[in-house]
Amino acid sequence: MRLQGKVAVITGGNSGIGFATAKVFAAEGAKVAIVGRNAETLARAAEELGNGVLALRADVTDAASLETAFATAAEKLGRIDILFANAGIGGATPLGQTALEQFEQIVRTNLTGVFFSVQAALPHLNDQGSVILNGSVHAVLGMPGWSAYAAAKGGVRAMARNLASELAPRGIRVNQVTPGGTRTPIWSALAPTDDAMNALEARIGGMSALGRMSEADEIAKAALYLASDDSLNVTGIEITVDGGATSAPSGAKIFRAA
C-alpha cells in the first residue's frame, strides 16, 4: 500500500486519466477526493470508485469554487498530501477558423486552471507533499491546428519547474506526467464512432515507437510513482508516457517497412 494514510485530491477525477488515477490511488490506500464540474458524472464516478471517495463539484476556471472544494476536502478527509492537477479540455484551434473565446477557454482551463488549482490547495497541503501536473506531448510536437492546447501545455511544463522551486522550502515536490495519445473520452468529439476511433488509434499509435496509444491506467501508474514516497527526492521533472513518440520518433511504426 504505497499511499496508505495519505489524502489525495484529483481535479478532473470523474473521467479519463483522472478517474484511472483515482482508482489506482484508492487501491494503494489513499483517501481520495475527485473534483469535477459535472455533478452527474461526479456522482457516477464516486459510486464506481467506492472506497469512500469524496466527490466535489468545482470548475477549475472558477477560483472561488476551487477554494471551497479544497477546503471541503481538507475538512472531510484531513490535510492534503497529494494534488493531481489533471483537469483539462481538448480542442483544435486552426488559424483562420478560431474564435477568441474558444482559444481563451482552452488556455484558461488547461493552464490558468492548473495554477489556481495549486494555489487553492496550498493552504491545505502538508509539507513534504506531492503536486503532480498533467502535461501533454503537444507541448513539443508542433502539431498543426493545436496552438492553444499546445501553448497551454507548454506553459504547464514550464510552470512545473517554477513551482518546484517555489515550493521547495516546504519540501513539496512538483512534477509532471506527460501523456501521449491516450485512450480516454477526450477523443469522443474527433472520433464519435467505433470505426473512427479505430482509425484514430491506428494513426496515433503509428506515430510511436511502441506502436499503440497509452491506456489511462498507464498514466495513473506514472502519477503513482510521483505521489508515493518512492520519489521523495524527485522534483521538477516530467515522466513522459507516449510509447517513444517524442524520444524515439525515428522508431515510429509508420517508418517501418513492415
SULGISUL-V66756 format. One record per residue. N is the residue number from 1. SS is DSSP state (helix for helix, strand for strand, loop for the rest). PSI is psi in whole degrees, 0 to 359 (none if undefined). NEAR is the number of other ideal C-beta (glycine too) atoms within 12 Angstrom. Layout:
# SULGISUL-V66756
n=N ss=SS psi=PSI near=NEAR
n=N ss=SS psi=PSI near=NEAR
This chain:
# SULGISUL-V66756
n=1 ss=loop psi=93 near=15
n=2 ss=loop psi=346 near=27
n=3 ss=loop psi=23 near=33
n=4 ss=loop psi=126 near=17
n=5 ss=loop psi=358 near=19
n=6 ss=loop psi=154 near=32
n=7 ss=strand psi=128 near=37
n=8 ss=strand psi=138 near=55
n=9 ss=strand psi=132 near=55
n=10 ss=strand psi=116 near=57
n=11 ss=strand psi=145 near=52
n=12 ss=loop psi=32 near=43
n=13 ss=loop psi=3 near=53
n=14 ss=loop psi=3 near=41
n=15 ss=loop psi=158 near=36
n=16 ss=helix psi=227 near=37
n=17 ss=helix psi=320 near=45
n=18 ss=helix psi=317 near=49
n=19 ss=helix psi=315 near=39
n=20 ss=helix psi=322 near=41
n=21 ss=helix psi=321 near=51
n=22 ss=helix psi=319 near=48
n=23 ss=helix psi=315 near=34
n=24 ss=helix psi=315 near=38
n=25 ss=helix psi=316 near=45
n=26 ss=helix psi=319 near=38
n=27 ss=helix psi=335 near=24
n=28 ss=loop psi=11 near=29
n=29 ss=loop psi=0 near=24
n=30 ss=loop psi=150 near=41
n=31 ss=strand psi=124 near=31
n=32 ss=strand psi=136 near=45
n=33 ss=strand psi=133 near=47
n=34 ss=strand psi=138 near=49
n=35 ss=strand psi=133 near=50
n=36 ss=strand psi=170 near=38
n=37 ss=loop psi=350 near=29
n=38 ss=loop psi=110 near=22
n=39 ss=helix psi=322 near=17
n=40 ss=helix psi=311 near=15
n=41 ss=helix psi=329 near=24
n=42 ss=helix psi=311 near=34
n=43 ss=helix psi=318 near=19
n=44 ss=helix psi=317 near=19
n=45 ss=helix psi=316 near=36
n=46 ss=helix psi=321 near=30
n=47 ss=helix psi=317 near=16
n=48 ss=helix psi=322 near=21
n=49 ss=helix psi=322 near=33
n=50 ss=loop psi=213 near=15
n=51 ss=loop psi=27 near=24
n=52 ss=loop psi=23 near=19
n=53 ss=loop psi=133 near=38
n=54 ss=strand psi=127 near=37
n=55 ss=strand psi=126 near=36
n=56 ss=strand psi=128 near=40
n=57 ss=strand psi=124 near=29
n=58 ss=loop psi=155 near=38
n=59 ss=loop psi=127 near=31
n=60 ss=loop psi=348 near=43
n=61 ss=loop psi=0 near=27
n=62 ss=loop psi=98 near=23
n=63 ss=helix psi=322 near=22
n=64 ss=helix psi=320 near=16
n=65 ss=helix psi=327 near=25
n=66 ss=helix psi=316 near=38
n=67 ss=helix psi=318 near=26
n=68 ss=helix psi=317 near=20
n=69 ss=helix psi=314 near=40
n=70 ss=helix psi=324 near=38
n=71 ss=helix psi=320 near=25
n=72 ss=helix psi=318 near=25
n=73 ss=helix psi=315 near=40
n=74 ss=helix psi=323 near=30
n=75 ss=helix psi=319 near=18
n=76 ss=helix psi=328 near=22
n=77 ss=helix psi=340 near=30
n=78 ss=loop psi=171 near=23
n=79 ss=loop psi=149 near=27
n=80 ss=strand psi=133 near=43
n=81 ss=strand psi=330 near=39
n=82 ss=strand psi=130 near=52
n=83 ss=strand psi=125 near=53
n=84 ss=strand psi=101 near=50
n=85 ss=strand psi=88 near=51
n=86 ss=loop psi=336 near=51
n=87 ss=loop psi=138 near=46
n=88 ss=loop psi=169 near=43
n=89 ss=loop psi=154 near=34
n=90 ss=loop psi=189 near=33
n=91 ss=loop psi=127 near=31
n=92 ss=loop psi=149 near=22
n=93 ss=loop psi=69 near=30
n=94 ss=loop psi=146 near=17
n=95 ss=loop psi=138 near=12
n=96 ss=loop psi=354 near=8
n=97 ss=loop psi=15 near=12
n=98 ss=loop psi=129 near=21
n=99 ss=loop psi=151 near=14
n=100 ss=helix psi=317 near=12
n=101 ss=helix psi=321 near=13
n=102 ss=helix psi=314 near=21
n=103 ss=helix psi=313 near=26
n=104 ss=helix psi=327 near=20
n=105 ss=helix psi=320 near=26
n=106 ss=helix psi=315 near=33
n=107 ss=helix psi=319 near=31
n=108 ss=helix psi=321 near=29
n=109 ss=helix psi=312 near=35
n=110 ss=helix psi=342 near=44
n=111 ss=helix psi=299 near=39
n=112 ss=helix psi=319 near=29
n=113 ss=helix psi=328 near=38
n=114 ss=helix psi=313 near=43
n=115 ss=helix psi=314 near=33
n=116 ss=helix psi=339 near=30
n=117 ss=helix psi=314 near=48
n=118 ss=helix psi=318 near=41
n=119 ss=helix psi=320 near=26
n=120 ss=helix psi=327 near=36
n=121 ss=helix psi=333 near=46
n=122 ss=helix psi=315 near=30
n=123 ss=loop psi=343 near=18
n=124 ss=loop psi=2 near=33
n=125 ss=strand psi=135 near=35
n=126 ss=strand psi=147 near=27
n=127 ss=strand psi=151 near=17
n=128 ss=strand psi=22 near=23
n=129 ss=strand psi=183 near=37
n=130 ss=strand psi=126 near=48
n=131 ss=strand psi=128 near=50
n=132 ss=strand psi=127 near=50
n=133 ss=strand psi=147 near=50
n=134 ss=strand psi=115 near=54
n=135 ss=loop psi=211 near=44
n=136 ss=loop psi=148 near=45
n=137 ss=loop psi=345 near=39
n=138 ss=helix psi=337 near=41
n=139 ss=helix psi=336 near=34
n=140 ss=helix psi=353 near=24
n=141 ss=helix psi=331 near=27
n=142 ss=loop psi=42 near=15
n=143 ss=loop psi=122 near=27
n=144 ss=loop psi=140 near=13
n=145 ss=loop psi=0 near=20
n=146 ss=loop psi=37 near=29
n=147 ss=helix psi=314 near=27
n=148 ss=helix psi=313 near=34
n=149 ss=helix psi=314 near=36
n=150 ss=helix psi=318 near=31
n=151 ss=helix psi=319 near=27
n=152 ss=helix psi=315 near=38
n=153 ss=helix psi=329 near=39
n=154 ss=helix psi=324 near=30
n=155 ss=helix psi=320 near=31
n=156 ss=helix psi=318 near=43
n=157 ss=helix psi=315 near=35
n=158 ss=helix psi=320 near=25
n=159 ss=helix psi=327 near=36
n=160 ss=helix psi=320 near=38
n=161 ss=helix psi=320 near=23
n=162 ss=helix psi=314 near=22
n=163 ss=helix psi=327 near=35
n=164 ss=helix psi=320 near=30
n=165 ss=helix psi=319 near=17
n=166 ss=helix psi=326 near=21
n=167 ss=helix psi=359 near=30
n=168 ss=helix psi=323 near=19
n=169 ss=helix psi=336 near=10
n=170 ss=helix psi=3 near=21
n=171 ss=loop psi=15 near=19
n=172 ss=loop psi=124 near=31
n=173 ss=strand psi=139 near=38
n=174 ss=strand psi=119 near=42
n=175 ss=strand psi=176 near=43
n=176 ss=strand psi=139 near=43
n=177 ss=strand psi=140 near=46
n=178 ss=strand psi=95 near=37
n=179 ss=strand psi=146 near=47
n=180 ss=loop psi=203 near=43
n=181 ss=loop psi=122 near=41
n=182 ss=strand psi=138 near=43
n=183 ss=strand psi=99 near=27
n=184 ss=loop psi=170 near=37
n=185 ss=helix psi=353 near=25
n=186 ss=helix psi=340 near=32
n=187 ss=helix psi=357 near=27
n=188 ss=loop psi=326 near=18
n=189 ss=loop psi=325 near=15
n=190 ss=loop psi=333 near=22
n=191 ss=loop psi=77 near=24
n=192 ss=loop psi=348 near=13
n=193 ss=loop psi=164 near=13
n=194 ss=helix psi=319 near=12
n=195 ss=helix psi=318 near=11
n=196 ss=helix psi=322 near=16
n=197 ss=helix psi=321 near=24
n=198 ss=helix psi=319 near=16
n=199 ss=helix psi=320 near=17
n=200 ss=helix psi=317 near=26
n=201 ss=helix psi=319 near=28
n=202 ss=helix psi=320 near=20
n=203 ss=helix psi=311 near=23
n=204 ss=helix psi=317 near=34
n=205 ss=helix psi=324 near=29
n=206 ss=loop psi=344 near=24
n=207 ss=loop psi=359 near=31
n=208 ss=loop psi=156 near=36
n=209 ss=loop psi=325 near=23
n=210 ss=loop psi=355 near=24
n=211 ss=loop psi=20 near=26
n=212 ss=loop psi=166 near=26
n=213 ss=loop psi=160 near=34
n=214 ss=strand psi=157 near=36
n=215 ss=strand psi=150 near=24
n=216 ss=helix psi=324 near=34
n=217 ss=helix psi=342 near=26
n=218 ss=helix psi=325 near=30
n=219 ss=helix psi=320 near=42
n=220 ss=helix psi=323 near=41
n=221 ss=helix psi=330 near=28
n=222 ss=helix psi=319 near=38
n=223 ss=helix psi=325 near=48
n=224 ss=helix psi=316 near=39
n=225 ss=helix psi=314 near=30
n=226 ss=helix psi=334 near=45
n=227 ss=helix psi=332 near=43
n=228 ss=loop psi=171 near=31
n=229 ss=helix psi=353 near=24
n=230 ss=helix psi=338 near=19
n=231 ss=helix psi=34 near=27
n=232 ss=loop psi=336 near=18
n=233 ss=loop psi=31 near=15
n=234 ss=loop psi=121 near=23
n=235 ss=loop psi=151 near=30
n=236 ss=loop psi=20 near=27
n=237 ss=loop psi=171 near=24
n=238 ss=strand psi=142 near=36
n=239 ss=strand psi=116 near=32
n=240 ss=strand psi=127 near=31
n=241 ss=strand psi=87 near=39
n=242 ss=loop psi=17 near=38
n=243 ss=loop psi=18 near=32
n=244 ss=loop psi=11 near=24
n=245 ss=loop psi=323 near=38
n=246 ss=loop psi=334 near=30
n=247 ss=loop psi=337 near=21
n=248 ss=loop psi=55 near=19
n=249 ss=helix psi=331 near=22
n=250 ss=helix psi=344 near=15
n=251 ss=helix psi=5 near=19
n=252 ss=loop psi=148 near=25
n=253 ss=helix psi=326 near=26
n=254 ss=helix psi=342 near=18
n=255 ss=helix psi=359 near=17
n=256 ss=loop psi=147 near=13
n=257 ss=loop psi=331 near=5
n=258 ss=loop psi=none near=4
